[in-house]
Amino acid sequence: MILLVFAGVWFLYQNWDWVNANFLHVYKTVPDFRLKDYLDRYHERSEFSGRPTVIHSWEADCSQCADELRDLASLQEELGDKIYILAVNRGNSFSAAKNFTDRLGVSHRLFIFLDPQSLFYKAIGGTHMPETIFADAEGKIIDRKKGHMQLNEIRQRIERIL
């Protein structure tokens, strides 16, 4: 038993950078990204600096994601240039994502990006659907929500970054 514990401690010590990067690292700032929009144009994190930012990860088969996308689109219209609200689809094809957001009426009301291999989702340590991060104007992550939010909760979290 002692030998097994020693082996585990030795493994962690020898592989700490790998363990930290793959299991423990929690970003304090929004990780860099390069994602495509519906017009097949790439966008990078730097385009969205200088304003508080909400980044919402969603899937087309998530009913709770649908509710939040509608609420986020309304909040983007209400708050205008005070904030960026980005909606990052994880894992769906272009057509599945676009059909979903068209049906919801949000395709042209939010910044929508595709993350077909879920690379951004993995970079933020995503574990739930939907998953949302709230960052200040410098990109520092102030808040994070794993799972569904009602409109009032989204408003309260946005107030913390404005």
N, C-alpha and C positions, 0 to 999 in steps of 0.2 A: 504494500500500500504506500509506504513512504517513498519507494522507488518511483511509483506512478506519479505521485505529487511532485517529486523532484523533476521528473521528465516533463511534466506540464509547465512548471515554472521555468525550466531551462528553455522549452520551446517558445514561451512568451517572451523571454528575455532575448533570445536569438532572432526572433521574428517580429519584434515590437512594431517596427515601421509598417510592415504588411498588415498586422492585426489592426493597428490604429487606422490605416487608410481604408481597410475593407469593412471593419466592424464598429469602430468606436468614434471615428472622426465625425464631428458635427460642425458644419460650416457656420462661421460667425458672420460671413458675408455671402451675398448671392454668388454662387459659382459662375465662372465664365460659361457662356453657351454660344452656340452657333446653330440656330434653328430656322427651318423654312416656314414661310407663311403659305396661305392658300394660292398665292400668285407665283409660287416657286422661287421666291426671293429669300435669300438668307439674311438673318438679323442676328446681331451680337448684343451681349449684355451692355456694352458701352453705349449703345444707342439709347438706353433707358436709364441713364444716370442723371442726377440733378433733381430728381423728384422722388417722393416716396413711391414704392412699387409693391403691388400685390401680384404674386405669381401663383396661379391656381392650376394644379395638375388634375386632369380629368380623363375619363374614358367614355366612349360612346354608349356603352351598355350599362352605365351607372345612372340610376334614376335620381339619386341625390345630387350627382354632378349637374344634372339638368336644372334642378332648382337653383343651385348656386350660380350657374352660368347666367341665368336670367337675372338674378339679383345683382351679380357683378356688372352686367351690362347696364342695368339701371343706375348703379352707383357711378360707373364711369361717365355716363351722360350727365348725372347730377354734379359730379365733382370736376368734370372737364380737365383743364390743364393742371390741376392741383396734384394729380396722381396718374401713374400708369397702372393699368390693370391688364396683366398678361394671362392668357389661358393657354396652357401647354397640354396638348393631347398626347397621351402616352400609349404607344403600341398599336393604335388603329391605323388603317389605311387612309389615304387622303379622302377617298370617296365616303368611307364610313364616317369619318370625322366631319366632313363638310355637310353630308346629308343630315347628320345629327344637329349641327349648329344652325343650318338653314331651317330645319323644322322648328327649332326653338326661337328663331328670329334674332339670333345674336351674331351671325357671321360677320356683319359689317359694323357691329357696335363695340367690339373688343379687339385687342391685338391677339390673334389666334395663331399658334404655332404648332408644328407637328414634331413629335419626338418618337419616330417609329421604332427605334431600338430601346426606348426608355432610358437613354443615356443621361438626360437631365434629371429624370426622376431618380435614378440610381445615385447621381452626384449629390442630390439633396438628402439622400438616405431615406427615400420614400418607402413607406410601409402600408399606407392606407389609401383608399379612394373615397372621396377626393382628398387631396392634401394641398394645403395652402401656406405660403410663407409671406410674411409682411416685413418689408425692409424700408429703412429710412432713405433719405435723399442721397446718402453716401454709399448705399448698398449694404449697410449693416442690418442683419436679420434681427428684428426686434421681437417678433412673435411668430408662432407657427401653430397650425391646427391640423391635426390628423383626424379626418372624418368630416362629417356633415356639419354645416352651420346654418342657422336661420339668419334672416336679413339683419335683425337687431344685433346679433353677435358679430356679424361681419362689420357693421357700422362701428361698433365699439372697438374692434381691433384696428380698423382703419384710423380712428381718432387717435390712437396711440402713436401712429407714424406720421400724422400730418403736422 
